[in-house]
Amino acid sequence: MHRLDLFSTICCALLTISATSVVAQDKAPATQEKTTPAQNKTAAPEKPAAAQEKPAGLNVTAEQVAESSILAYGSRVVLNQIRRNGLEHGKVTRTTPEGRIEEATYDRRFIRGDNATKDKVRLDEKMPTLEYSLIYGDGRLWGIINGTAFTPKQETASSFLTHYWHTIDALLRYKENESTISLVGKDKQKGIDLYVLDLEDKEKRKTRYYISAHTLHVLWLEYEESPLPGSSAVKYTRKFFDYRIAQSTIVPYRTVLLANDKQIEETRILSVTYGLRLEDSIFQNPDVQANSNP
């Protein structure tokens, strides 16, 4: 029997015996993408020696749900070690307000800091007629075209930052970011039992997570934002599909974004590699670099 299938069977048996069984690793997705040699050598995340109790029934806390979900994604220790830096390559398809379809490929490089405000993120996007980069570092966002820095438009900056603030990662790092979490309760949609968890970060930005009670994966999240200053708030829903193992952690390879229930974006990860050596220079503003040179 496959290691993960056996692990899932043991988990179910423990839940039958006791409502406070120790949380176990989720069953791995059936489909495994061909990845880099480093990825092919990875295995399912190991269960830490001291595991959080798995939520069971209604008598659970927000922290139990969040910590169990973190463990399902690989555990805090594994996530901090493996996802310290990395490169994600993929394809994004967007629908403009005019109904036009735009496709692009992207590379997202990142270096994690002690918390989200100290992270460094670089997004290089290539479309048929345009190539540009968006860089977040030191709490600021700027862009680069043809080696020259520019200030991104408000809607572009908003899209980048909301994607950064309202993510699965924000839940997995809620303690590091000093965010507040609260358990709304349990729900059932389309036959799936869910934990509904609210998160509020230090800047009072709110995200609601819908977490599978069976796998403890985030199936979707919701938040409201105004695309432009003074505009009406829009309800965004980000859905996650095709979970796979990537270097001992769990990653959704397909994400769909909806605005007021209308799909506006779909992202597909083609490859992801963690643990890469990344130079700080790729996250620096070229104008600042030029001024610092003698």
N, C-alpha and C positions, 0 to 999 in steps of 0.2 A: 504493500500500500504506500502511496506517495506520502512523504513526510508531513506535508501540510494537511492532507486529507486526514491522516491519523491524528494530527494535532487538533483539528476541528472536531473530530469524533470525541476525543478525550474531553475537550471543552464542553461539548453538549452534555456529556455524562456528568461532569462536575456540576453543571447548572441544575441538572435533575436532582442531584443529591442535596445540594444546599443553595440557598438564595444568596449566599455570601461567598461563593467560590472565587478563587483567584482568577483574574483576567488572563485569557490565553490569546495567542496569536490568531488572527483571522485566517480563514482559508484563502489560499493564493488564487488570483484570477486564472482561469483556464488557459488564456492565451498569453504567450510570452513572446515579445518581439525580439528579433535578432538585434543584438546590441553590440557594444564594443567588447573586446576580449576581457576587459576588467569587469564588465557587467556580467558576462557569462559565468564568471567564477563565483558570483554572489549567491547567497542562500537566503532563506527566510530569516527575518529578525529573530534573535534569541530572546527568550523570556528572561527579564532581569531577575536577580535573586530575590529582591523584595518588590513584588508586583502589587499594583493597586487592585482592590477588589472590584470585580466586574459588576456594573449596575444590574440590579434585578428587581422587577416589580416597580412600585411607586416610591418606596422609601429609599430614595437616593438623593445625593446632593449634586449641585452643579460641578463641584470639584471632582467628585467621583466619575461623572460622565466625561469631563474634559481630560482627566488624567488617564482614564481607560482608553479614550480615543487616541491620545498621544502614544500610548503603549501599542495600540493597533497599527499605528503608522511606523513603528519601529523602536519606540521608547525615546525618552528625552536624551539619554546619553548617546544613543546611536545617531539620532538626528543631529545633535550638536557636533558629533565627531565627523560624520560622513557628509552632511550638508553644510559644512563650514564654507565651502565655495564650490563653484561648478559652472557648467555650461549646458544650456538647454537650446536645442535647435528644433524648429518646427515651422508650421504653416498656419497662417491666420486668414480667415475670410470674413469680411465685414460688409454690411448692408448700409449704405448711406441713407440719410433722410429722404433723398430723392428716389430711393429704390435701386440705386446702382450697386453692383457687386464689385468689390475690390479685393484682390488677393495679394498676399505678400508672404515672403519667407522671413524668418527672424532668427537671431541668435541672442540669447539672454545670458549674460555673464554676471556673476554676483560674488561678493565676499560678505559674509555675515559679521556683524559686530556683536557686542554684548547685548544689544537690543536693536529694534528696528530703526531708531533714529541714527544709529551708527553704521548701518548697512551701506554697502556700495553696490549699485546695480547699473548695468549698461545694457540697453536694448538697441541692437542694430537691426534695422528693418529695410528690406529690399523689395521695391515694387517695380513693375515694368518701366516706369518713367521716373522713378525717384528712389534715392537711397539716403537714409539719414540715421542718426543715432540720438537716443535720449539717455541722459546720464543722471543718476541720483546719487548724491554724496554730500556729507556734511549738512544734511537736512535741506539741501537745495536741489533743484532740477534745472537742467539746461540741455540744449541740443547742439548737434554738430552736423554741418553739411559741407562737404569738400574741405574738411580740415578747419573750418571756421565755426566758432561758437555762435549760437543764436538763442533767443528767448522763445520757447514754444508758445503757440497760440493757447488761449485759455482752455478751449475744449480739448486740445491735445494733452496739455498738462493735467487736466482734470481726469481724463481717461487713464493716463499712466498712473497717477497717484491713487485713484480709487481702486484700480486693479491691485495696487500694492497694499493698500490699507485693508480692504475687504477680501481677505483670502483665507484659505485653509491654514496657511502659515501663521496668520495672526492668532488663530486659536491654539495652534501647537506651541506658540511662544508667548502665551498670555501672561505667564508669570514674569518672564524676562522683560516684557513690555509694560508690566504693572497695570494690566487691564483688569477690569472687573467683569466677572461672569455671574449669571443667574440662570437657574433652571426654570423655564416657563412651564414645562410639564411633558406629558407624553401625548403622542398623536398617532393616528393611523391613516395613511393615504395609499390608495391603490394596493391594499393588502400588506403594506410595509409598516411595521412598528417603528416609531421614531422617537428620539429624544429631541426636544426643542430647547435650544440654549441661546441666550442672549449674551453678547460681549460688548462692552463699552471701553474704548481705549482712553488714554489720558487726555486726549483732545476732544472727548465726548462724542466721538464717532461711534455709531452703533451698527452692529451686524448680528443678524439672527441666523443660527445654524440649525439645519435639520440633519440629525445624525442617526444612521441606522442602528436600531437596538440590537440587531443581529451581528453585523460586521463592525460596528462602531466607526465606519467611514462616514465622512461628510458627504451627503448625497446632493445637497444644494444649500445655498445661503442667500439671504435677502438683505437689502439695505436701501435707503433712500438718499439721494443726492440731487442737488441742483446743478445741471451741466454748466450753466453760466450764472454769474452773479445776478440776482434779481429774478431769475427764471423760476418756474414752478418746479417743485421737487418731483423727481422721477423714481419710480420703484424699480430697482434692478434685481434680477434673479440670476445667479450664476450656478449652473448645474454641472456636476462632475460625473464622468463616465470612464469605462475602460481602465479600471485600476490594475496596475501591474507592479511587480517587484523591480526596484531599481537600486542596486547596491545595498541590499538589506533594509530598504525603506519602501514604503508604498506610495505610488504616484498615479494620479488620474491622467491618462494620456489624451483625453478628449474633454474639452470644456466648452459649454455653450452659455452665452450671455444674452439675457432678455431685458428689454426696457419696456415697462408697462405691458408685460406678457408678449411682446413682439421680439423675435430673435434678431439681434443686430450684430452678433459676432460668434464665430466658432474657431476654436484653437485646437490644433492637433500637434502633439509632441512627436517628432520623428526620432529623436535620440536625446538622451540626457546622461551626462557624466559628472560625477561629483569627485572632489578631491584634486582638482586640477590646480596647477600653479599659475596664478594670475598676477600680472604686474600691476602695481598701483597706478602706473602711468595711464592705463586705458580708462581709468575713472576720473582723470583730471581734466579740467577745463583747458583747452589749448591756448587760450589767451593768457591764462595765469602762468602756464608753462613758459610761454614766450617771454613774458615779463620777468620771470625768475632767472632766465638764462643771461649770462654776462654779455 
